[in-house]
């Protein structure tokens, strides 16, 4: 690779007041090559480290995160703006995921015997090398954890390219791994602009790629990985449906839908972005949503009374406002909100949109902000049609008292995950991932640890004469 030095775009800008906090210089190609080489060398030792020793280190990471959750939480809120309570919850969730894989990896990766007619056969699960993890800003610790916990316990080494607006969170995670006892060069944070990422995939010492990000980024990285026959997992966003059945407690359904949509100021891939209710319930549901919206407090994310935070950046806010304006131009109804707030910071008013039709951009695209879109249906077939009328297929919710009926509806939704009476959630033991343009592959749960291991068949037979 050529030696390059890019103008820095890696910086902490507090979205609450748009003030520059800290800036980092991007690494040169020589520095990157050295880091990759060292990670490759470290793999030869780490892969042979017993599960018990790996688990001890990963449990230490979890313990450190819990002990320093206030510090980590404040840093996430400073860098990308989420509510401090949400930041602390994210740290605790990440610690739980590290503990899950520290506890379960040896069992999950134990040799798996196969039935054969003669002799014996089994699958041996073996690490493959250095994994490139490319992650977004909306959950700066959790996104790292989702790929790191399973892969480090599997014996792989890692290279993290985090979003350029959360550099301090990214560096702090590497520091925590080292403090927990992880050998140097097993986990490596790198500072480069996003446009420089694709070339890393082409390095022969990078064996696979895990990316959470936009569709264009996913297409670019998947193409580069495919050109070199490298495996990838992609999570590329979602436009999750939230189908409300007729038998619900309407107040509980409204509360769940609004809280889920305002989570992380709407900047969640599995947020309930399209709420779909029976025709006869629409007006009552909308009235109750407006009542809840009237109580929302937008403001300082460090203030525990605030329940809607700023967006992650001025650029993010501008994109959401442009999407709302386009919906209005195409004759959707902006019931509440729809504008930038008259204050410093990347704030967008909590917004309700109705009367969205298939020819509108908002019917298909993902709006990554505090925007509640309400649809209605005449029967379940129409509800399912609306739910599936998007190129995305990440998560979804069915809300109803009749669980059997809710499950029947869930089976018809074309997504990777569906939750009943709960917005699409996160738990260490549950796999996470989607279908269609939301990507492929799974992270978390038992499935997550098998993505980047070599499932090697070993067959034994009694030596026989060859005739």
DAJOCOR-V142614 format. One record per residue. N is the residue number from 1. RES is the residue in three letters. SS is DSSP state (a for helix, b for strand, c for the rest). PHI is phi in degrees with one decimal (none if undefined). D_CENTER is the distance of its C-alpha to the mean C-alpha in whole Angstrom. Layout:
n=N res=RES ss=SS phi=PHI d_center=D_CENTER
n=N res=RES ss=SS phi=PHI d_center=D_CENTER
//
This chain:
n=1 res=UNK ss=c phi=none d_center=31
n=2 res=UNK ss=c phi=-74.7 d_center=32
n=3 res=UNK ss=c phi=-79.5 d_center=32
n=4 res=UNK ss=c phi=-131.0 d_center=30
n=5 res=UNK ss=c phi=-136.4 d_center=30
n=6 res=UNK ss=c phi=-89.5 d_center=28
n=7 res=UNK ss=c phi=-62.0 d_center=28
n=8 res=UNK ss=c phi=-66.1 d_center=25
n=9 res=UNK ss=c phi=-124.7 d_center=22
n=10 res=UNK ss=b phi=-104.6 d_center=21
n=11 res=UNK ss=b phi=-153.2 d_center=21
n=12 res=UNK ss=b phi=-92.5 d_center=20
n=13 res=UNK ss=b phi=-122.0 d_center=21
n=14 res=UNK ss=b phi=-68.4 d_center=21
n=15 res=UNK ss=c phi=-69.9 d_center=20
n=16 res=UNK ss=c phi=-69.7 d_center=23
n=17 res=UNK ss=c phi=-134.5 d_center=26
n=18 res=UNK ss=c phi=62.4 d_center=25
n=19 res=UNK ss=b phi=-90.8 d_center=26
n=20 res=UNK ss=b phi=-72.2 d_center=26
n=21 res=UNK ss=b phi=-103.5 d_center=25
n=22 res=UNK ss=b phi=-158.7 d_center=25
n=23 res=UNK ss=b phi=-134.0 d_center=25
n=24 res=UNK ss=b phi=-125.0 d_center=24
n=25 res=UNK ss=c phi=-81.7 d_center=26
n=26 res=UNK ss=c phi=-64.2 d_center=24
n=27 res=UNK ss=c phi=-78.7 d_center=25
n=28 res=UNK ss=c phi=-80.8 d_center=28
n=29 res=UNK ss=a phi=-63.9 d_center=28
n=30 res=UNK ss=a phi=-64.5 d_center=30
n=31 res=UNK ss=a phi=-63.2 d_center=28
n=32 res=UNK ss=a phi=-63.1 d_center=25
n=33 res=UNK ss=a phi=-60.9 d_center=27
n=34 res=UNK ss=a phi=-64.8 d_center=29
n=35 res=UNK ss=a phi=-64.1 d_center=25
n=36 res=UNK ss=a phi=-64.2 d_center=25
n=37 res=UNK ss=a phi=-60.7 d_center=28
n=38 res=UNK ss=a phi=-68.9 d_center=28
n=39 res=UNK ss=a phi=-64.7 d_center=25
n=40 res=UNK ss=a phi=-64.9 d_center=26
n=41 res=UNK ss=a phi=-66.7 d_center=29
n=42 res=UNK ss=a phi=-61.9 d_center=27
n=43 res=UNK ss=a phi=-57.6 d_center=26
n=44 res=UNK ss=a phi=-62.2 d_center=30
n=45 res=UNK ss=a phi=-92.6 d_center=30
n=46 res=UNK ss=a phi=-62.1 d_center=27
n=47 res=UNK ss=c phi=-63.9 d_center=27
n=48 res=UNK ss=c phi=-93.9 d_center=30
n=49 res=UNK ss=c phi=-69.6 d_center=29
n=50 res=UNK ss=c phi=-58.2 d_center=29
n=51 res=UNK ss=a phi=-55.3 d_center=27
n=52 res=UNK ss=a phi=-61.0 d_center=28
n=53 res=UNK ss=a phi=-72.0 d_center=28
n=54 res=UNK ss=a phi=-60.2 d_center=25
n=55 res=UNK ss=a phi=-61.1 d_center=24
n=56 res=UNK ss=a phi=-59.8 d_center=26
n=57 res=UNK ss=a phi=-67.0 d_center=24
n=58 res=UNK ss=a phi=-68.3 d_center=21
n=59 res=UNK ss=a phi=-62.2 d_center=22
n=60 res=UNK ss=a phi=-61.4 d_center=23
n=61 res=UNK ss=a phi=-59.1 d_center=20
n=62 res=UNK ss=a phi=-60.0 d_center=19
n=63 res=UNK ss=a phi=-64.9 d_center=22
n=64 res=UNK ss=a phi=-63.9 d_center=22
n=65 res=UNK ss=a phi=-63.7 d_center=19
n=66 res=UNK ss=a phi=-66.3 d_center=21
n=67 res=UNK ss=a phi=-66.1 d_center=24
n=68 res=UNK ss=c phi=-114.5 d_center=22
n=69 res=UNK ss=a phi=-62.8 d_center=20
n=70 res=UNK ss=a phi=-66.1 d_center=22
n=71 res=UNK ss=a phi=-62.2 d_center=22
n=72 res=UNK ss=a phi=-64.3 d_center=18
n=73 res=UNK ss=a phi=-62.0 d_center=17
n=74 res=UNK ss=a phi=-62.5 d_center=20
n=75 res=UNK ss=a phi=-67.7 d_center=19
n=76 res=UNK ss=a phi=-62.4 d_center=15
n=77 res=UNK ss=a phi=-64.2 d_center=17
n=78 res=UNK ss=a phi=-62.0 d_center=19
n=79 res=UNK ss=a phi=-82.0 d_center=17
n=80 res=UNK ss=a phi=-126.6 d_center=15
n=81 res=UNK ss=c phi=93.0 d_center=17
n=82 res=UNK ss=c phi=-68.5 d_center=15
n=83 res=UNK ss=c phi=-57.5 d_center=17
n=84 res=UNK ss=a phi=-61.0 d_center=19
n=85 res=UNK ss=a phi=-64.2 d_center=18
n=86 res=UNK ss=a phi=-68.5 d_center=15
n=87 res=UNK ss=a phi=-64.8 d_center=14
n=88 res=UNK ss=a phi=-66.4 d_center=17
n=89 res=UNK ss=a phi=-58.0 d_center=15
n=90 res=UNK ss=a phi=-61.5 d_center=12
n=91 res=UNK ss=a phi=-62.9 d_center=14
n=92 res=UNK ss=a phi=-64.2 d_center=16
n=93 res=UNK ss=a phi=-60.9 d_center=13
n=94 res=UNK ss=a phi=-61.5 d_center=12
n=95 res=UNK ss=a phi=-60.4 d_center=16
n=96 res=UNK ss=a phi=-62.5 d_center=16
n=97 res=UNK ss=a phi=-68.1 d_center=14
n=98 res=UNK ss=a phi=-60.4 d_center=16
n=99 res=UNK ss=a phi=-63.0 d_center=19
n=100 res=UNK ss=a phi=-56.9 d_center=18
n=101 res=UNK ss=a phi=-73.2 d_center=18
n=102 res=UNK ss=a phi=-62.6 d_center=21
n=103 res=UNK ss=a phi=-77.7 d_center=23
n=104 res=UNK ss=a phi=-103.2 d_center=22
n=105 res=UNK ss=a phi=-59.3 d_center=21
n=106 res=UNK ss=a phi=-60.2 d_center=25
n=107 res=UNK ss=a phi=-68.3 d_center=26
n=108 res=UNK ss=a phi=-66.7 d_center=23
n=109 res=UNK ss=c phi=-102.4 d_center=24
n=110 res=UNK ss=c phi=-66.2 d_center=28
n=111 res=UNK ss=c phi=-53.0 d_center=30
n=112 res=UNK ss=b phi=-109.6 d_center=30
n=113 res=UNK ss=b phi=-70.3 d_center=34
n=114 res=UNK ss=b phi=-119.3 d_center=35
n=115 res=UNK ss=c phi=-81.8 d_center=38
n=116 res=UNK ss=c phi=-135.1 d_center=40
n=117 res=UNK ss=c phi=-74.6 d_center=44
n=118 res=UNK ss=c phi=-131.8 d_center=45
n=119 res=UNK ss=c phi=70.6 d_center=44
n=120 res=UNK ss=b phi=-135.3 d_center=40
n=121 res=UNK ss=b phi=-149.5 d_center=37
n=122 res=UNK ss=b phi=-154.7 d_center=34
n=123 res=UNK ss=b phi=-98.8 d_center=30
n=124 res=UNK ss=b phi=-104.3 d_center=29
n=125 res=UNK ss=b phi=-96.0 d_center=26
n=126 res=UNK ss=b phi=-126.8 d_center=26
n=127 res=UNK ss=b phi=-65.6 d_center=23
n=128 res=UNK ss=c phi=-114.3 d_center=23
n=129 res=UNK ss=c phi=138.3 d_center=23
n=130 res=UNK ss=b phi=-88.5 d_center=21
n=131 res=UNK ss=b phi=-104.4 d_center=17
n=132 res=UNK ss=b phi=-91.2 d_center=16
n=133 res=UNK ss=b phi=-111.2 d_center=12
n=134 res=UNK ss=b phi=-114.5 d_center=11
n=135 res=UNK ss=c phi=-129.8 d_center=8
n=136 res=UNK ss=c phi=-93.1 d_center=8
n=137 res=UNK ss=c phi=-90.2 d_center=9
n=138 res=UNK ss=c phi=-70.1 d_center=8
n=139 res=UNK ss=c phi=-133.8 d_center=7
n=140 res=UNK ss=c phi=-62.7 d_center=9
n=141 res=UNK ss=c phi=-96.1 d_center=10
n=142 res=UNK ss=a phi=-61.1 d_center=7
n=143 res=UNK ss=a phi=-62.9 d_center=5
n=144 res=UNK ss=a phi=-64.0 d_center=9
n=145 res=UNK ss=a phi=-59.6 d_center=10
n=146 res=UNK ss=a phi=-57.9 d_center=8
n=147 res=UNK ss=a phi=-97.0 d_center=10
n=148 res=UNK ss=a phi=-73.4 d_center=13
n=149 res=UNK ss=a phi=-60.4 d_center=14
n=150 res=UNK ss=a phi=-70.1 d_center=15
n=151 res=UNK ss=a phi=-72.5 d_center=16
n=152 res=UNK ss=a phi=-68.0 d_center=18
n=153 res=UNK ss=a phi=-68.0 d_center=20
n=154 res=UNK ss=a phi=-75.1 d_center=20
n=155 res=UNK ss=c phi=104.1 d_center=22
n=156 res=UNK ss=c phi=-82.3 d_center=21
n=157 res=UNK ss=b phi=-102.4 d_center=20
n=158 res=UNK ss=b phi=-137.8 d_center=18
n=159 res=UNK ss=b phi=-125.2 d_center=17
n=160 res=UNK ss=b phi=-105.2 d_center=14
n=161 res=UNK ss=b phi=-109.1 d_center=14
n=162 res=UNK ss=c phi=-89.8 d_center=12
n=163 res=UNK ss=c phi=-60.0 d_center=12
n=164 res=UNK ss=c phi=-72.1 d_center=16
n=165 res=UNK ss=c phi=-98.1 d_center=16
n=166 res=UNK ss=c phi=-127.9 d_center=15
n=167 res=UNK ss=a phi=-66.3 d_center=17
n=168 res=UNK ss=a phi=-72.9 d_center=19
n=169 res=UNK ss=a phi=-61.7 d_center=16
n=170 res=UNK ss=a phi=-61.4 d_center=15
n=171 res=UNK ss=a phi=-69.1 d_center=19
n=172 res=UNK ss=a phi=-62.2 d_center=19
n=173 res=UNK ss=a phi=-65.3 d_center=17
n=174 res=UNK ss=a phi=-61.4 d_center=19
n=175 res=UNK ss=a phi=-61.6 d_center=22
n=176 res=UNK ss=a phi=-64.9 d_center=21
n=177 res=UNK ss=a phi=-60.6 d_center=21
n=178 res=UNK ss=a phi=-66.4 d_center=24
n=179 res=UNK ss=a phi=-63.0 d_center=25
n=180 res=UNK ss=a phi=-75.5 d_center=24
n=181 res=UNK ss=c phi=107.9 d_center=26
n=182 res=UNK ss=c phi=-66.7 d_center=24
n=183 res=UNK ss=c phi=-57.6 d_center=27
n=184 res=UNK ss=c phi=-58.8 d_center=26
n=185 res=UNK ss=c phi=79.2 d_center=25
n=186 res=UNK ss=c phi=-77.1 d_center=23
n=187 res=UNK ss=b phi=-126.0 d_center=19
n=188 res=UNK ss=b phi=-134.3 d_center=20
n=189 res=UNK ss=b phi=-89.8 d_center=18
n=190 res=UNK ss=b phi=-125.2 d_center=19
n=191 res=UNK ss=c phi=-110.2 d_center=20
n=192 res=UNK ss=c phi=-145.4 d_center=20
n=193 res=UNK ss=c phi=-65.5 d_center=20
n=194 res=UNK ss=a phi=-57.6 d_center=17
n=195 res=UNK ss=a phi=-67.3 d_center=20
n=196 res=UNK ss=a phi=-95.3 d_center=21
n=197 res=UNK ss=c phi=-72.6 d_center=18
n=198 res=UNK ss=a phi=-57.5 d_center=20
n=199 res=UNK ss=a phi=-65.3 d_center=23
n=200 res=UNK ss=a phi=-65.9 d_center=21
n=201 res=UNK ss=a phi=-61.6 d_center=20
n=202 res=UNK ss=a phi=-77.7 d_center=24
n=203 res=UNK ss=c phi=-65.0 d_center=25
n=204 res=UNK ss=c phi=-64.0 d_center=26
n=205 res=UNK ss=c phi=-86.0 d_center=25
n=206 res=UNK ss=b phi=-89.4 d_center=22
n=207 res=UNK ss=b phi=-97.9 d_center=21
n=208 res=UNK ss=b phi=-163.6 d_center=18
n=209 res=UNK ss=b phi=-135.2 d_center=15
n=210 res=UNK ss=b phi=-117.5 d_center=11
n=211 res=UNK ss=b phi=-130.5 d_center=9
n=212 res=UNK ss=b phi=-120.3 d_center=6
n=213 res=UNK ss=c phi=177.4 d_center=8
n=214 res=UNK ss=c phi=-81.2 d_center=11
n=215 res=UNK ss=a phi=-60.3 d_center=13
n=216 res=UNK ss=a phi=-60.2 d_center=16
n=217 res=UNK ss=a phi=-63.7 d_center=14
n=218 res=UNK ss=a phi=-63.1 d_center=13
n=219 res=UNK ss=a phi=-63.1 d_center=17
n=220 res=UNK ss=a phi=-64.9 d_center=18
n=221 res=UNK ss=a phi=-70.3 d_center=16
n=222 res=UNK ss=a phi=-63.3 d_center=17
n=223 res=UNK ss=a phi=-64.3 d_center=21
n=224 res=UNK ss=a phi=-64.7 d_center=21
n=225 res=UNK ss=a phi=-65.4 d_center=20
n=226 res=UNK ss=a phi=-63.1 d_center=22
n=227 res=UNK ss=a phi=-63.4 d_center=25
n=228 res=UNK ss=c phi=-110.5 d_center=25
n=229 res=UNK ss=c phi=55.0 d_center=24
n=230 res=UNK ss=c phi=-106.9 d_center=21
n=231 res=UNK ss=b phi=-75.4 d_center=19
n=232 res=UNK ss=b phi=-140.9 d_center=15
n=233 res=UNK ss=b phi=-119.0 d_center=12
n=234 res=UNK ss=b phi=-131.0 d_center=10
n=235 res=UNK ss=b phi=-126.7 d_center=7
n=236 res=UNK ss=c phi=-119.2 d_center=9
n=237 res=UNK ss=c phi=98.3 d_center=8
n=238 res=UNK ss=c phi=-162.7 d_center=10
n=239 res=UNK ss=c phi=-133.8 d_center=13
n=240 res=UNK ss=b phi=-63.2 d_center=14
n=241 res=UNK ss=b phi=-81.8 d_center=17
n=242 res=UNK ss=b phi=-132.3 d_center=19
n=243 res=UNK ss=b phi=-88.0 d_center=22
n=244 res=UNK ss=b phi=-101.2 d_center=25
n=245 res=UNK ss=c phi=-85.5 d_center=28
n=246 res=UNK ss=c phi=-70.6 d_center=31
n=247 res=UNK ss=c phi=-92.6 d_center=32
n=248 res=UNK ss=c phi=-80.9 d_center=29
n=249 res=UNK ss=c phi=-79.5 d_center=30
n=250 res=UNK ss=a phi=-63.0 d_center=29
n=251 res=UNK ss=a phi=-65.1 d_center=29
n=252 res=UNK ss=a phi=-68.2 d_center=26
n=253 res=UNK ss=a phi=-63.3 d_center=24
n=254 res=UNK ss=a phi=-62.7 d_center=25
n=255 res=UNK ss=a phi=-58.7 d_center=24
n=256 res=UNK ss=a phi=-65.3 d_center=20
n=257 res=UNK ss=a phi=-66.0 d_center=20
n=258 res=UNK ss=a phi=-67.9 d_center=20
n=259 res=UNK ss=a phi=-61.6 d_center=19
n=260 res=UNK ss=a phi=-64.2 d_center=15
n=261 res=UNK ss=a phi=-72.4 d_center=16
n=262 res=UNK ss=a phi=-84.3 d_center=16
n=263 res=UNK ss=a phi=-54.3 d_center=14
n=264 res=UNK ss=a phi=56.5 d_center=12
n=265 res=UNK ss=a phi=55.4 d_center=15
n=266 res=UNK ss=a phi=81.0 d_center=13
n=267 res=UNK ss=c phi=-95.9 d_center=10
n=268 res=UNK ss=c phi=-134.0 d_center=8
n=269 res=UNK ss=c phi=-60.8 d_center=7
n=270 res=UNK ss=c phi=-104.1 d_center=8
n=271 res=UNK ss=c phi=-68.0 d_center=11
n=272 res=UNK ss=b phi=-73.5 d_center=15
n=273 res=UNK ss=b phi=-80.7 d_center=16
n=274 res=UNK ss=b phi=-131.4 d_center=19
n=275 res=UNK ss=b phi=-94.9 d_center=21
n=276 res=UNK ss=b phi=-121.3 d_center=24
n=277 res=UNK ss=b phi=-122.0 d_center=27
n=278 res=UNK ss=b phi=-60.3 d_center=30
n=279 res=UNK ss=a phi=-51.4 d_center=33
n=280 res=UNK ss=a phi=-69.2 d_center=35
n=281 res=UNK ss=a phi=-100.3 d_center=33
n=282 res=UNK ss=a phi=-56.7 d_center=31
n=283 res=UNK ss=a phi=-65.2 d_center=34
n=284 res=UNK ss=a phi=-64.0 d_center=33
n=285 res=UNK ss=a phi=-61.6 d_center=30
n=286 res=UNK ss=a phi=-62.2 d_center=29
n=287 res=UNK ss=a phi=-59.7 d_center=32
n=288 res=UNK ss=a phi=-69.8 d_center=30
n=289 res=UNK ss=a phi=-63.2 d_center=27
n=290 res=UNK ss=a phi=-61.9 d_center=29
n=291 res=UNK ss=a phi=-62.9 d_center=31
n=292 res=UNK ss=a phi=-68.4 d_center=27
n=293 res=UNK ss=a phi=-58.7 d_center=26
n=294 res=UNK ss=c phi=-65.0 d_center=30
n=295 res=UNK ss=c phi=-95.3 d_center=29
n=296 res=UNK ss=c phi=-67.7 d_center=25
n=297 res=UNK ss=c phi=-109.9 d_center=26
n=298 res=UNK ss=b phi=-96.1 d_center=24
n=299 res=UNK ss=c phi=172.9 d_center=25
n=300 res=UNK ss=c phi=-63.5 d_center=24
n=301 res=UNK ss=c phi=-68.5 d_center=21
n=302 res=UNK ss=c phi=-80.4 d_center=23
n=303 res=UNK ss=c phi=-84.8 d_center=25
n=304 res=UNK ss=c phi=-69.6 d_center=24
n=305 res=UNK ss=c phi=-85.3 d_center=26
n=306 res=UNK ss=c phi=-73.1 d_center=24
n=307 res=UNK ss=c phi=-125.4 d_center=21
n=308 res=UNK ss=b phi=-134.3 d_center=20
n=309 res=UNK ss=c phi=-92.7 d_center=19
n=310 res=UNK ss=c phi=-68.9 d_center=19
n=311 res=UNK ss=c phi=-74.5 d_center=17
n=312 res=UNK ss=c phi=-72.1 d_center=15
n=313 res=UNK ss=c phi=-166.4 d_center=18
n=314 res=UNK ss=a phi=-61.7 d_center=21
n=315 res=UNK ss=a phi=-63.2 d_center=20
n=316 res=UNK ss=a phi=-64.1 d_center=17
n=317 res=UNK ss=a phi=-63.2 d_center=20
n=318 res=UNK ss=a phi=-63.2 d_center=22
n=319 res=UNK ss=a phi=-64.3 d_center=20
n=320 res=UNK ss=a phi=-64.1 d_center=19
n=321 res=UNK ss=a phi=-61.9 d_center=23
n=322 res=UNK ss=a phi=-62.4 d_center=24
n=323 res=UNK ss=a phi=-67.7 d_center=22
n=324 res=UNK ss=a phi=-64.2 d_center=24
n=325 res=UNK ss=a phi=-62.2 d_center=27
n=326 res=UNK ss=a phi=-63.9 d_center=27
n=327 res=UNK ss=a phi=-60.4 d_center=26
n=328 res=UNK ss=a phi=-64.3 d_center=30
n=329 res=UNK ss=a phi=-62.5 d_center=31
n=330 res=UNK ss=c phi=-92.0 d_center=31
n=331 res=UNK ss=c phi=79.5 d_center=32
n=332 res=UNK ss=c phi=-71.7 d_center=29
n=333 res=UNK ss=b phi=-99.6 d_center=30
n=334 res=UNK ss=b phi=-90.3 d_center=29
n=335 res=UNK ss=b phi=-76.5 d_center=30
n=336 res=UNK ss=b phi=-143.9 d_center=29
n=337 res=UNK ss=c phi=72.3 d_center=27
n=338 res=UNK ss=c phi=97.4 d_center=26
n=339 res=UNK ss=c phi=-130.6 d_center=27
n=340 res=UNK ss=b phi=-67.4 d_center=26
n=341 res=UNK ss=c phi=-82.7 d_center=28
n=342 res=UNK ss=c phi=-81.3 d_center=31
n=343 res=UNK ss=c phi=-164.3 d_center=30
n=344 res=UNK ss=c phi=-68.9 d_center=28
n=345 res=UNK ss=c phi=111.1 d_center=24
n=346 res=UNK ss=c phi=-88.2 d_center=22
n=347 res=UNK ss=c phi=-97.7 d_center=22
n=348 res=UNK ss=b phi=-123.0 d_center=22
n=349 res=UNK ss=c phi=-60.9 d_center=24
n=350 res=UNK ss=c phi=-56.3 d_center=23
n=351 res=UNK ss=b phi=-126.6 d_center=23
n=352 res=UNK ss=b phi=-117.4 d_center=25
n=353 res=UNK ss=b phi=-125.1 d_center=25
n=354 res=UNK ss=b phi=-130.1 d_center=27
n=355 res=UNK ss=c phi=58.4 d_center=30
n=356 res=UNK ss=c phi=-92.0 d_center=27
n=357 res=UNK ss=c phi=-116.6 d_center=28
n=358 res=UNK ss=c phi=-57.6 d_center=27
n=359 res=UNK ss=c phi=-79.8 d_center=29
n=360 res=UNK ss=c phi=-84.9 d_center=27
n=361 res=UNK ss=a phi=-59.1 d_center=24
n=362 res=UNK ss=a phi=-63.0 d_center=22
n=363 res=UNK ss=a phi=-67.1 d_center=22
n=364 res=UNK ss=a phi=-105.6 d_center=20
n=365 res=UNK ss=c phi=-83.9 d_center=18
n=366 res=UNK ss=c phi=-93.1 d_center=15
n=367 res=UNK ss=c phi=-104.4 d_center=16
n=368 res=UNK ss=c phi=-98.4 d_center=13
n=369 res=UNK ss=c phi=-172.5 d_center=15
n=370 res=UNK ss=c phi=-79.0 d_center=18
n=371 res=UNK ss=b phi=-121.8 d_center=19
n=372 res=UNK ss=b phi=-101.4 d_center=20
n=373 res=UNK ss=b phi=-108.4 d_center=22
n=374 res=UNK ss=b phi=-109.2 d_center=24
n=375 res=UNK ss=b phi=-119.2 d_center=26
n=376 res=UNK ss=b phi=-136.6 d_center=29
n=377 res=UNK ss=b phi=-139.3 d_center=30
n=378 res=UNK ss=c phi=-90.6 d_center=33
n=379 res=UNK ss=c phi=-151.3 d_center=32
n=380 res=UNK ss=a phi=-62.5 d_center=30
n=381 res=UNK ss=a phi=-58.9 d_center=30
n=382 res=UNK ss=a phi=-69.1 d_center=29
n=383 res=UNK ss=a phi=-59.8 d_center=26
n=384 res=UNK ss=a phi=-66.4 d_center=25
n=385 res=UNK ss=a phi=-60.3 d_center=26
n=386 res=UNK ss=a phi=-63.3 d_center=24
n=387 res=UNK ss=a phi=-57.9 d_center=21
n=388 res=UNK ss=a phi=-91.3 d_center=21
n=389 res=UNK ss=c phi=-85.3 d_center=22
n=390 res=UNK ss=c phi=-152.7 d_center=19
n=391 res=UNK ss=c phi=-76.2 d_center=18
n=392 res=UNK ss=b phi=-87.7 d_center=14
n=393 res=UNK ss=b phi=-158.7 d_center=14
n=394 res=UNK ss=c phi=-93.1 d_center=11
n=395 res=UNK ss=c phi=-129.4 d_center=12
n=396 res=UNK ss=b phi=177.4 d_center=15
n=397 res=UNK ss=b phi=-135.1 d_center=17
n=398 res=UNK ss=b phi=-121.5 d_center=21
n=399 res=UNK ss=b phi=-114.0 d_center=23
n=400 res=UNK ss=c phi=-172.6 d_center=27
n=401 res=UNK ss=c phi=-76.6 d_center=29
n=402 res=UNK ss=c phi=-84.7 d_center=30
n=403 res=UNK ss=a phi=-62.6 d_center=28
n=404 res=UNK ss=a phi=-59.6 d_center=29
n=405 res=UNK ss=a phi=-64.7 d_center=29
n=406 res=UNK ss=a phi=-61.9 d_center=26
n=407 res=UNK ss=a phi=-66.9 d_center=25
n=408 res=UNK ss=a phi=-59.1 d_center=27
n=409 res=UNK ss=a phi=-68.1 d_center=25
n=410 res=UNK ss=a phi=-57.6 d_center=22
n=411 res=UNK ss=c phi=-64.9 d_center=23
n=412 res=UNK ss=c phi=-91.7 d_center=24
n=413 res=UNK ss=c phi=-88.5 d_center=20
n=414 res=UNK ss=c phi=-87.8 d_center=19
n=415 res=UNK ss=c phi=-140.9 d_center=15
n=416 res=UNK ss=c phi=-80.9 d_center=13
n=417 res=UNK ss=c phi=-147.1 d_center=13
n=418 res=UNK ss=c phi=-137.6 d_center=16
n=419 res=UNK ss=b phi=-109.6 d_center=17
n=420 res=UNK ss=b phi=-99.0 d_center=20
n=421 res=UNK ss=c phi=60.1 d_center=21
n=422 res=UNK ss=c phi=-163.0 d_center=18
n=423 res=UNK ss=c phi=-65.4 d_center=15
n=424 res=UNK ss=c phi=-51.8 d_center=12
n=425 res=UNK ss=c phi=-115.9 d_center=11
n=426 res=UNK ss=c phi=-138.9 d_center=10
n=427 res=UNK ss=c phi=-149.5 d_center=12
n=428 res=UNK ss=c phi=-53.9 d_center=13
n=429 res=UNK ss=c phi=-86.8 d_center=15
n=430 res=UNK ss=c phi=-107.9 d_center=14
n=431 res=UNK ss=c phi=-67.8 d_center=12
n=432 res=UNK ss=b phi=-130.2 d_center=8
n=433 res=UNK ss=c phi=165.0 d_center=9
n=434 res=UNK ss=c phi=-134.0 d_center=11
n=435 res=UNK ss=b phi=-137.8 d_center=14
n=436 res=UNK ss=b phi=51.9 d_center=16
n=437 res=UNK ss=c phi=-76.6 d_center=15
n=438 res=UNK ss=c phi=-80.7 d_center=11
n=439 res=UNK ss=b phi=111.5 d_center=12
n=440 res=UNK ss=b phi=-153.8 d_center=13
n=441 res=UNK ss=c phi=94.5 d_center=12
n=442 res=UNK ss=c phi=-132.4 d_center=11
n=443 res=UNK ss=b phi=-123.3 d_center=9
n=444 res=UNK ss=c phi=70.5 d_center=11
n=445 res=UNK ss=a phi=62.0 d_center=14
n=446 res=UNK ss=a phi=-58.7 d_center=17
n=447 res=UNK ss=a phi=-64.6 d_center=16
n=448 res=UNK ss=a phi=-64.2 d_center=13
n=449 res=UNK ss=c phi=-81.2 d_center=16
n=450 res=UNK ss=c phi=-94.8 d_center=18
n=451 res=UNK ss=c phi=-64.2 d_center=16
n=452 res=UNK ss=c phi=-122.1 d_center=18
n=453 res=UNK ss=b phi=-128.4 d_center=21
n=454 res=UNK ss=b phi=-87.1 d_center=24
n=455 res=UNK ss=b phi=-85.9 d_center=26
n=456 res=UNK ss=b phi=-87.5 d_center=29
n=457 res=UNK ss=b phi=-82.2 d_center=32
n=458 res=UNK ss=b phi=-122.9 d_center=35
n=459 res=UNK ss=b phi=-119.0 d_center=38
n=460 res=UNK ss=b phi=-118.4 d_center=42
n=461 res=UNK ss=c phi=-142.0 d_center=45
n=462 res=UNK ss=c phi=-70.4 d_center=49
n=463 res=UNK ss=c phi=-54.2 d_center=50
n=464 res=UNK ss=c phi=-127.3 d_center=52
n=465 res=UNK ss=c phi=-69.1 d_center=55
n=466 res=UNK ss=c phi=-101.9 d_center=54
n=467 res=UNK ss=c phi=-105.8 d_center=57
//
